[in-house]
């Protein structure tokens, strides 16, 4: 029994040391110029970056939304603030950088993503799904019941649908960090105001919120190797279907007036 207790204590001490080392690496890993909540948008390191929409993104509007609506304000340098910075930067790269070799937050050779316990997918498999929101909104619902159908959306159409619905953006905050690197577990909140139409539903002007959990596995250089998300996509889509339905051609995403103009 004493030997087991000693081994347990030794393991706990080793885990604590690994966590501290990981947090120290995270503290020194904020590289590259960006805005105050994200790295790797501007500067010499991004001079050859290929941007999906032709230029580096501006986060002025969503940063304002974030500052006005956040429920937590983490101290500079805290684990929570560093995780929040890392996740926001990761999101920026996933949505706006065209080539995996331009990613600074992930290790493209081993990176995988999974949603709600599904089989992990690689960056190439994510691209085949249409990238962007499609991987984040995977569903097993029958196609006729899908208010948002990833099988019918392209990277461009999904981006246009959500940026039209949320013209001020979809803000992110970290609510709680349960463990630090190398296995970062956290709770998050996403929110925005439905000030534009969505899939034939008129804007409501109301706030739409999504809560969830995530696990990020990072390597010794703080590059992300594995991402797992757990949330109910109905929390997001349910809020977007409250507006008056202006289209009568059914639920399928092909009925969306936005798609006709792409």
C-alpha positions, 0 to 999 in steps of 0.5 A: 500500500505504501509503495502504491501511495509513493508511486501515486505521489510521484506521478502527481508530482511529475504531472504537476511539473509537466503542467508547469513546464507546459504553462511556461512554454505557453507563456513564451509561445505568443509569437507573431504580430496580430491584434491584442487577442490573437497572434500570427496575423501581421508581420514578416512571418506572414509575408507569404501567407495565403489568405482565404479571402485575399487579405488578413482579417480584421477583428475590430468588430468582434473584439468590441462585441467580446469586450462588451459581452464577456462574463470573464476578464482574465488577468494578463499572463494567467493560464486562462488568458493564455488559453483564450489567446491560443484558441482565438488564434487557432480559430483565426488560422483555421478560418482564414489561412488557406494553406496548412504550411502557413499555420503557426498554432498547429502541427499539420502532419499529425493534427486531428479534429473531432466533434462530439466523439466522432472519428478524428479527421485530418486537415485534408479530411476537414478540407474535403468536408468543406472546411470552416463551419462544416466540420464544426456542424457535423450531424447525423440527422436525416438530410431532410431535417437539417436546417444547416446541411454540411453536405451541401455547403461549400467553404465560401457559402458557409462563411457567407451564411454566418457572416451575414447572420452575425455581421458583428461576428461570433465572439468567444470567451473561455469560461474555465480552464480545467487543466493546462498543457500538454492536455488543455481542457476548457469550457467556452462560450460563443455568442453573437446577435442575429442581425442578418437572415439565415437560411430563409429566416428573418433576423431577430436581433436577439443574442444567440449563445453556444456553450461547450467543452474542448480538449486541446493536446499540444506538443513540447513546442505548444503546437496543437496536435489534437482537438476535440469539441463537445457541444450541442449544435442545436443551441446555435441553430435553434436560435437562428430559426426563430425568425419569421420564415421568408422562404417556403421551399423547405429546410434544405440549405439549397433554399437559402436566398444567399446561396442563389447569389454565390 
